[in-house]
Amino acid sequence: MMQFIVGDYVVLFSYGPGQVVYLEKKQLFGGEARLYYEIMTPKNAVWVPVETDAKATLRSVTSKSDLSTYRQILKSKPATLNKEHRVRHLELTDRLKYGSFQVLCEVVRDLTAHGWSKPLSDVDAALLRRVHDNVCQEWSITANITFVEANKYIGALLSEAKQAHKDSS
């Protein structure tokens, strides 16, 4: 039931994009020996058991043909976020646990827009940085461009959204 092979790019919900670099049978924490994916992310090597419900923690990177959909999401009208920072943070982290690229793009769009009227709190800014970096990393893998190019491109889409939002208000 192995769904990924060495060389595949994947997204770990807790870590962001990475690449499967190895499959190895390991015995961790005194348990039974199991087959694991070794996934290299920009910051970590992560071991994920192959036999678990990987859909809860791991997915393929988005396809290149879907990027036009995500361009539109990033440029679309942002959702209004809760004014109460604790509630807002809980709502955003709840949305993010599903790990879809669409949700990542929506959270980047919505948090970015939330910061248009006043500076983001430290918690919101840290969350936005993490999610924005993950979107840029995945976009760069999918579009076969550098992280810097992806970051500039996504920044331009968000600027378009800001201009459209400003013009409509």
KAFEN-V75633 format. One record per residue. SS is DSSP state (helix for helix, strand for strand, loop for the rest). NEAR is the number of other C-alpha atoms within 12 Angstrom. Layout:
# KAFEN-V75633
ss: {SS/SS}
near: {NEAR/NEAR}
This chain:
# KAFEN-V75633
ss: {loop/loop/loop/loop/loop/loop/loop/loop/strand/strand/strand/strand/loop/loop/loop/strand/strand/strand/strand/strand/strand/strand/strand/strand/strand/strand/loop/loop/loop/loop/loop/loop/loop/strand/strand/strand/strand/strand/strand/strand/strand/loop/loop/loop/strand/strand/strand/strand/strand/loop/loop/loop/loop/helix/helix/helix/loop/strand/strand/strand/loop/loop/loop/helix/helix/helix/helix/helix/helix/helix/helix/helix/helix/helix/helix/loop/loop/loop/loop/loop/loop/loop/loop/loop/helix/helix/helix/helix/helix/helix/helix/helix/helix/helix/helix/helix/loop/loop/loop/loop/helix/helix/helix/helix/helix/helix/helix/helix/helix/helix/helix/helix/helix/helix/helix/helix/helix/loop/loop/loop/loop/helix/helix/helix/helix/helix/helix/helix/helix/helix/helix/helix/helix/helix/helix/helix/helix/helix/helix/helix/helix/helix/helix/loop/loop/loop/helix/helix/helix/helix/helix/helix/helix/helix/helix/helix/helix/helix/helix/helix/helix/helix/helix/helix/helix/helix/helix/helix/loop}
near: {11/17/21/29/21/20/17/25/33/42/40/38/34/25/32/40/42/37/36/32/23/24/26/21/19/20/14/15/8/8/9/12/15/20/21/29/35/30/34/27/25/19/15/16/21/29/31/39/31/29/18/18/14/23/23/19/26/36/31/30/35/29/22/19/13/17/28/18/18/32/29/21/28/38/31/26/28/28/24/21/26/17/17/13/19/15/14/25/26/18/21/32/25/15/23/30/24/21/34/32/41/29/28/39/41/35/42/44/42/37/44/39/34/28/23/20/13/13/14/24/20/13/19/35/24/17/26/32/23/25/39/36/30/40/45/36/38/44/40/29/30/30/24/18/18/17/24/18/18/27/25/20/25/34/25/18/27/35/22/24/29/28/18/18/23/15/10/10/8}
